[in-house]
Amino acid sequence: MKREAVLRELREVFGPRGVLWEAHHLLLYEYDASIDKGRPDFVVFPTSTEQVVAAVRIANRYGLPIVVRGAGTGLSGGAVADQGGLMIVTTRMRRILEIDPVNLRAVVQPGVVNLAVSQAAAAYGLYYAPDPSSQKACTIGGNVAENSGGPHCLAYGVTTHHVLGLEVVLPDGEVIEVGGAALDWPGYDLTGLIVGSEGTLGIVTKAILRLLPQPEAVVTLLAVFDTVDQASEAVSAIIADGAIPGAIEMMDRTAIQAVESAKRCGYPTDAGAVLLIDVEGLTEGLEDLAHHIARICEHYDAREVRVATDPVERERLWSGRKGAFGAMGRLAPSYYVQDGVVPRDQLPQVLRRIQEIGQRYGLVIANVFHAGDGNLHPLILFDERDPEQTRRVLEAGAEILRACVEAGGSLTGEHGIGLEKRDLMPLLFSPADLEAMARIKAAFNPENRLNPCKMFPSTKMCLETWSRRRARMAEPIRYRAGSPEMPPEEELWI
């Protein structure tokens, strides 16, 4: 009866095409791009702030957990409904409300695709700097929730540096505005608090973004090394020299071979590592700077440095990096990507330790990452249909993150904590630290209804759910949607 009442109210607000509730439809929304799964009981697709408010109030009346999802490209389980409940999908809130070229601002709804902001601003010679590798698919709402980065965050910073204000629906349905169009705003930085809060404090329904002038010129370098150590030392030397490029990306041999097989970008498949470097700025003097960086790479034994100034060649080189994760399908059916951060001078040691962990667990690990700021993305290759492999992958992933923290780094650089890393938070934070964060969360989300059990386990129920979820993830896949042996619908809900 409760289910029927919830469904009736949701359909009154969203119409028959704006609500999903049948098991075969919900299957599509039980996962994001992480390894975690959890099925919601209902999925709704609002097109306005008012509909988000209505959805939140219905969920509150019936005691349902609420999870917000954008394009589902998240890599830490932040949009997984592991407690069931109501999922609010914001992809139909996709209007660019304003491009203000005079004040270098854009106002957008949360379902706007990241790249679409730059495409809309291009007519004014402007762009939006944060550029996750999934920028052709990921949405601004998810970027705000996870404080997403990207290759060019080395020079321009991550999402929080480019969000000036937000419209937010709180867990009780109240709508607030934080920040604004001004460069500075008095009082507490509530905008900065909400960016990166992973959907636990409020639901973003509008964002004011900072736009930047497009660089006058860009030069892209591809530096080829025989070893990862040589490439890592070159990265540290470039930054220490004070010549901060727009981006410095690294790929190891395993990643190079997969990318070249898929994309034919011209990467040498016998290289131990390559650096992809963007140098941006005024045309005057830019080529001299690019050649200076090339000489630094050569000093650290780069066997070749290619300079691409033609836009077609630049796009070809970058297409390999942007498509690197997808190219891993050439090597294995599945991959598990990590997101640890280490000081730049620790790159060689930590990368060697990652390979040692892979060898010890019998797993192949490819490395594709933001070398300039030490943000590692080890891709652990495996077959998720094999429960034993899945178990080893999860253990290896946790060990890699421990290695990053022990080296003076962090658990995440841009993917967030979500479900994936919440049990590892004590590696970084003391009980007092975690308690302080829990109090902030309680001030916004006192009933823990909004994205519960994410970032850190705060209740016994969350810990028990986590244990059950890990056990389920290690089970072999037994059913296909619609197959005769599929369990009854009520048994499929989580």
Residue, then its C-alpha position, 0 to 999 in steps of 0.5 A: m500500500k505504501r509503495e502504491a501511494v508513493l507511486r501515485e504521488l510521484r506520477e502526479v508530479f512527474g507524469p507517467r514518463g517521468v517515473l520509473w518503478e518496474a524492476h527491469h527499468l530500475l536495473l539501469y539505475e543500480y550502478d554508476a561507473s564504479i564497482d558498486k551496485g544498489r537498486p533504487d525503489f523509484v527513479v524520477f526525472p525532474t525538469s525544474t527546481e520545483q519538481v526537485v522540491a516536490a520529490v524531496r517532500i514526497a520522500n520525506r513523507y514516506g521515509l525514503p532515502i534520497v540519492v541524486r544522480g547525473a550522467g552516472t559517470g561517477l567512479s566512487g559509488g556516490a550515485v549508487a542507491d545502496q539503501g534503496g529509496l528514491m533516486i532523483v536523476t537531473t539529466r533533464m535539467r539541461r538548460i544553459l540559462e545564461i552566458d554572460p561574456v562581460n562578467l565571465r559567467a555562465v548560469v546552468q542547470p545541473g544536467v548540463v553536460n560539462l563540454a556543452v558549457s565550453q561549446a556555448a561560451a566559445a562564441y564569445g572566446l570563452y570556456y569552462a576550465p574543469d575538463p574531466s576525461s568524461q567531459k563529453a558525458c558528465t554533468i555539472g551537477g555531478n562535477v559539483a558534487e564530486n569536486s571533479g578535476g581533469p587534466h588541466c586542473l594543474a594550472y586552473g584548479v578543480t571545480t571548486h575554483h570555478v563555482l561562484g554560486l549555487e541554488v540548492v534544495l535542502p533535505d527538508g525541501e527548502v530552497i537556498e542560494v549560496g554564493g553569487a555572481a560576485l568574485d567574493w562573497p561575505g560570510y562563511d564559504l557555503t558554496g565551497l562547503i557544498v562543492g565536493s560534499e557528494g550529495t550529502l548536504g543538498i541537491v544542486t539545481k542551479a550553478i553559477l560558473r566562472l568562465l575564462p578567456q580561451p588561451e591565445a595559443v596552445v602547444t602540445l608535447l609528447a615526451v617518450f621515455d624508456t622508464v616510468d622513473q625517468a618520466s616521473e623525474a622529468v615531471s618534478a623537474i618541470i614544476a620545480d623550474g617554475a614553468i607550470p604547463g596547463a597539463i602534464e599527463m602520464m601513461d605507462r607501457t600497459a596503458i600506451q599499448a591499449v590506447e594505441s590499439a584502440k585509437r591509433c594516436g601515434y604513441p610508441t608502443d615500446a615506450g616505458a612511459v609517455l608524458l602529454i604536456d600542454v603549454e598554454g598562453l600568449t603566442e609571444g614566447l610560447e614556443d620558446l617555453a615549449h622548447h625549454i620544457a622539451r630540453i628538461c625532458e631530454h635532460y631526464d633521458a627522454r628519447e624523443v619529444r614531439v611538438a604538435t602545434d597543429p590542432v588536428e595533431r593535438e586532438r589526435l594526441w589528446s584523444g588517446r588520453k581522453g579515451a584511455f579508460g575505455a581502451m582498457g576493454r582491449l585488455a580485460p572485460s573490467y577495470y577498477v580505477q583508483d584515485g589516490v594522490v601523492p607528492r610529486d617527488q614520491l611518484p617513482q616510489v609509489l608507482r613501483r609499489i603499485q606494480e609490486i601490489g599488482q604482481r603480488y595479487g596476480l593482477v595487471i595494473a595500467n597507469v593513466f594519470h595527472a602526473g603534474d599534481g600527483n593524482l594517480h589513476p591505477l586501472i586494475l584489470f580483471d573479470e568481474r564475473d570471477p568472484e575470486q578476481t573481484r575479491r583480490v581487486l578490492e583488496a589490491g585497491a585498498e592497499i594502493l590507497r594505503a600506499c598513497v596515504e603513507a607517502g604523504g598523499s590522499l585517498t582521492g583527488e577528484h573521484g570522491i569518497g562515496l561508497e568505495k573509500r569510506d571505510l578508509m577515511p580513518l587513514l586520513f582523519s582522526p575520530a575527532d575530525l570525522e566527528a566534526m564532519a558528521r556534525i556539519k552533515a547533521a546540521f544540513n541533513p539531520e535525518n541522514r536521508l540525503n545520500p545516506c551512508k556515503m563518505f564515511p559510515s556513521t551508523k551501525m546500519c551503514l556498516e552492516t549494509w557495507s558488509r552485505r554489499r561487499a559480499r554480494m559483489a564477490e558473488p558470481i552473476r547468475y541472472r539476466a534481466g527478463s530471463p526465466e530464472m530471474p527472482p521475483e521482483e520483490e527479491l531484487w530490491i535492495 
